Each structure stands twice: as C-alpha cells, then as structure tokens.
C-alpha cells in the first residue's frame, strides 16, 4: 500500500531524478522522514492517527518534496564545507538509512542528536518549501489539500493535550504561522471530497490491530467498533480478524475473514489473513491450493509469492519455496522477507553453502557488513573442494563487500 500510494504521488512531482522507495517503521509515534536516494519511511503511528487518506498522503507528499528539492543533499554539501569531520558520521548514518531506514534513523539520532536531525531536513525555509510543493503534489494526485492544515492542527492540539512535543514536531517544527499559511494555500485549490480507498482503510485497520495496540486491547477495540452504529464495516471486521489471528483464535478469525473473501475473492489483505489462519490450523494443502490459483493470476505479486513460499516451507515443499523466492528476488533483490525465507529453505534442505550466502545477502540489506562477510566465509567453508567457480564467485563477492565496508568506515 505505501509504495502504491507513494508512487501515485511521485508521478505528480517535478524534478524526480530516480525511483523512490517507501518503507514502514514499526513505531507508534507519529513521524516520517526522507533520506538520500528517494528512500522515504513512515512510522506506523502516522497512519494510525490519520483520519483520512488525504491526511496520510499529505505527510508522504511533504517528504517527497524534501527529496525533489534536494534539502538533504544541499545540507550535506553545505555542512561538508563548514565541518567535514562533523558531517562524516552523519553521512554514514544517512547512507545506512538508504539501506535500512529504521537503523539509519537510529544512527542519525545517536550520532548527532535530535537537534542535528532537525537541522538536516527541517529548517524553517525547507519546511515551508516542502509544505508548498507537497500540497501541489497532493492536489495533483487527486487528494484534498485541506488535509494538510487539518493534520497540522490535530498534531498541534495533541501536543498541547499530552503536554509534550510529539516526535513529528521535534523534526518538523510547527508554528501557528505555518498552520495558517497552509490553510490559506489550501483555499487556493478547488474544494473537493475525496473518499478513502479500501486499501487505506484496511491498511489502517491492520496497523491498529497488529502494531498500535496490544493483542487483547486490539480485540476489545475492534469488537467495540463493530458494535457502534455504522461500525459494521469491512475494515473493522478485517481488523478484528487480524486481532483474532494474532490471539491464535483461528476458528474465530476464519469466521470473520471468509465472508469478506467471498465478497472480494482476490483481496490481498483478506488472502494474507486466511493463509495465516490455515497455517495456524495446519491446513497446508488448502493454503497451497488457494495460493497456487492466485500465483497463476499474479506471479510477480510479492504478497502472493511470500505467502505461497511460506506455506510451501511449512508443508515441507522446500524446492517449490526456493523456486518462488528466487523468481521474486530476481525482480526485488532487496526484499528482506524473501531473503529470510530463502535462507530458511536452504537450511531445511541442508544446502549450507547457499544458506550462508543468502544470510550474507540478508545482512547486507540490513547494512550489517561484518555479519555479511562472516557468513560469506561460512559459505566458502561449506563448499565442496571441486566447486572452484563457486569459490571464486564468493571470494569476489566478499572482496566487494569488504571494499564497501572499508569505504563507509572512512567517511
């Protein structure tokens, strides 16, 4: 969902130099950030508090504007001229964030502190420019520009109510003048009503059920939502199904999700839950049959492929899982879940050289170079003596990783 929404916004932006990637960070605080290379991450807490899709899209459009206007790159260039030693550790953290946003953000905060992070992306002039351009992107993409001042007002009120500054406001300073400015700008666009997409309502329900509340609290919340007048919505029933699944009440979760799937047989949100329910009930063949049909329709869809491979592993069909995951990684070689499942498949097949090499690829994507290099050494140790070509290939791969790691350490 976040990539579909993000790319819809990017399609309406100017000065786009490279493809963008969008990520979730599992964090209940409200925040979002951009790094070099068009990598944009949102905390799950941001989606949880958004009252409309336009509000959430406004945050993403704002971060896209930071990238297209080169705010981060311009700051790095300016600081490097003033204080090259100070910028070195910060640049390393930003490079890390392009590979692993959550780890990169943590490194930025640890090495420079919250005030330094604020200075990177969110000086007053940069914020105003991102507000202006982000609102234009938002409107061009078909969303409601009034969502910008609405979201800002809500954040400002929440911050006063809890008597502490929200994470978003620490990195995106919000004055009353800025709120007023966005309200005036929004009035320049035609008034429009933009209904929320089903993907938004289901994504928000998933976040609320799985990441924003404890499992038992989520059960109570969605049961209460369903009992409210007008609360018997597909999103609330889906949220309850997710909470029941996470509570390991598989029969009750299935009773909620199957009627939804009958209404919308190819809905990925529903298929994902039903597949996990079937795994919980150890009905592997049923799940394989269901996902095989979906895979024939959408062979490059990562949700279908990852679920199909996961069930294949549970059912002991290791070669099928390997085939599915290798095909997916051919197109999406940075998919962490696919690499993790593929490593597991090789381990279960006792193909240890490939297991360790895949683990090395996984740690590389997590920017953990020492672990990646260690696992490549293990892969080399598990190669048969006659596998000379494989040996040379892995040695070359190890040298490349070591060179990258050395270069990062010198920054």
TALIN-V19751 format. One record per residue. RES is the residue in three letters. PHI is phi in whole degrees, -180 to 180 (NA if undefined). Layout:
res=(RES	RES)
phi=(PHI	PHI)
//
This chain:
res=(UNK	UNK	UNK	UNK	UNK	UNK	UNK	UNK	UNK	UNK	UNK	UNK	UNK	UNK	UNK	UNK	UNK	UNK	UNK	UNK	UNK	UNK	UNK	UNK	UNK	UNK	UNK	UNK	UNK	UNK	UNK	UNK	UNK	UNK	UNK	UNK	UNK	UNK	UNK	UNK	UNK	UNK	UNK	UNK	UNK	UNK	UNK	UNK	UNK	UNK	UNK	UNK	UNK	UNK	UNK	UNK	UNK	UNK	UNK	UNK	UNK	UNK	UNK	UNK	UNK	UNK	UNK	UNK	UNK	UNK	UNK	UNK	UNK	UNK	UNK	UNK	UNK	UNK	UNK	UNK	UNK	UNK	UNK	UNK	UNK	UNK	UNK	UNK	UNK	UNK	UNK	UNK	UNK	UNK	UNK	UNK	UNK	UNK	UNK	UNK	UNK	UNK	UNK	UNK	UNK	UNK	UNK	UNK	UNK	UNK	UNK	UNK	UNK	UNK	UNK	UNK	UNK	UNK	UNK	UNK	UNK	UNK	UNK	UNK	UNK	UNK	UNK	UNK	UNK	UNK	UNK	UNK	UNK	UNK	UNK	UNK	UNK	UNK	UNK	UNK	UNK	UNK	UNK	UNK	UNK	UNK	UNK	UNK	UNK	UNK	UNK	UNK	UNK	UNK	UNK	UNK	UNK	UNK	UNK	UNK	UNK	UNK	UNK	UNK	UNK	UNK	UNK	UNK	UNK	UNK	UNK	UNK	UNK	UNK	UNK	UNK	UNK	UNK	UNK	UNK	UNK	UNK	UNK	UNK	UNK	UNK	UNK	UNK	UNK	UNK	UNK	UNK	UNK	UNK	UNK	UNK	UNK	UNK	UNK	UNK	UNK	UNK	UNK	UNK	UNK	UNK	UNK	UNK	UNK	UNK	UNK	UNK	UNK	UNK	UNK	UNK	UNK	UNK	UNK	UNK	UNK	UNK	UNK	UNK	UNK	UNK	UNK	UNK	UNK	UNK	UNK	UNK	UNK	UNK	UNK	UNK	UNK	UNK	UNK	UNK	UNK	UNK	UNK	UNK	UNK	UNK	UNK	UNK	UNK	UNK	UNK	UNK	UNK	UNK	UNK	UNK	UNK	UNK	UNK	UNK	UNK	UNK	UNK	UNK	UNK	UNK	UNK	UNK	UNK	UNK	UNK	UNK	UNK	UNK	UNK	UNK	UNK	UNK	UNK	UNK	UNK	UNK	UNK	UNK	UNK	UNK	UNK	UNK	UNK	UNK	UNK	UNK	UNK	UNK	UNK	UNK	UNK	UNK	UNK	UNK	UNK	UNK	UNK	UNK	UNK	UNK	UNK	UNK	UNK	UNK	UNK	UNK	UNK	UNK	UNK	UNK	UNK	UNK	UNK	UNK	UNK	UNK	UNK	UNK	UNK	UNK	UNK	UNK	UNK	UNK	UNK	UNK	UNK	UNK	UNK	UNK	UNK	UNK	UNK	UNK	UNK	UNK	UNK	UNK	UNK	UNK	UNK	UNK	UNK	UNK	UNK	UNK	UNK	UNK	UNK	UNK	UNK	UNK	UNK	UNK	UNK	UNK	UNK	UNK	UNK	UNK	UNK	UNK	UNK	UNK	UNK	UNK	UNK	UNK	UNK	UNK	UNK	UNK	UNK	UNK	UNK	UNK	UNK	UNK	UNK	UNK	UNK	UNK	UNK	UNK	UNK	UNK	UNK	UNK	UNK	UNK	UNK	UNK	UNK	UNK	UNK	UNK	UNK	UNK	UNK	UNK	UNK	UNK	UNK	UNK	UNK)
phi=(NA	-66	-73	-64	-65	-59	-72	-62	-72	-59	-61	-103	-94	-97	61	-85	-102	-159	-65	-98	-129	-123	-135	-99	-115	-74	-151	-76	-74	-85	-170	-155	-155	-120	-129	-57	85	76	-94	-128	-125	-124	-67	-61	-62	-67	-66	-62	-97	-70	-84	-152	-66	-62	-64	-66	-63	-64	-67	-66	-63	-61	-69	-60	-64	-58	-75	-65	-90	58	-64	-69	-62	-66	-65	-60	-62	-66	-68	-65	-72	-83	-149	-59	-71	-67	-76	-60	-67	-66	-62	-60	-66	-67	-60	-60	-68	-71	-96	-137	-55	-66	-67	-65	-63	-62	-66	-61	-66	-72	-82	-122	85	-62	-65	-67	-60	-61	-70	-65	-101	-128	-66	-59	-67	-64	-63	-64	-66	-66	-60	-66	-73	-61	-66	-64	-59	-59	-66	-63	-83	95	-101	-88	-62	-64	-64	-65	-64	-62	-68	-60	-61	-63	-63	-62	-67	-63	-63	-69	-67	-87	63	-153	-79	-69	-57	-60	-75	-69	-104	-130	-52	-126	-96	-63	-63	-67	-62	-63	-63	-67	-66	-66	-63	-62	-69	-79	-98	-61	-69	-148	-103	-117	-68	-71	-74	-63	-61	-65	-65	-73	-63	-65	-62	-64	-63	-63	-75	-105	-120	-103	-134	-66	-56	-68	-64	-62	-57	-62	-63	-74	-63	-68	-60	-66	-80	-73	-57	75	-89	-82	-100	-63	-64	-69	-67	-64	-59	-65	-62	-63	-64	-66	-59	-67	-89	63	-95	-65	-63	-68	-63	-65	-63	-82	-85	-64	-62	-66	-69	-64	-74	-142	-63	-111	-71	-67	-64	-69	-61	-61	-68	-63	-60	-67	-64	-63	-63	-60	-89	59	-100	-67	-66	-60	-66	-62	-63	-62	-77	-61	-63	-68	-66	-64	-79	-138	-67	-103	-80	-71	-64	-63	-64	-65	-65	-62	-65	-63	-66	-59	-63	-61	-84	84	-91	-64	-67	-62	-60	-62	-60	-63	-72	-64	-63	-65	-70	-62	-95	-132	-72	-104	-76	-62	-64	-64	-64	-64	-66	-65	-60	-62	-63	-65	-64	-65	-84	62	-98	-75	-63	-70	-60	-70	-65	-67	-62	-62	-62	-64	-66	-63	-64	-88	63	-102	-64	-57	-65	-62	-67	-59	-71	-66	-62	-64	-61	-62	-66	-96	-77	-68	-59	-81	-84	-71	-65	-63	-61	-65	-64	-68	-63	-65	-64	-65	-63	-64	-64	-64	-65	-62	-64	-62	-65	-65	-67	-79	-68)
//
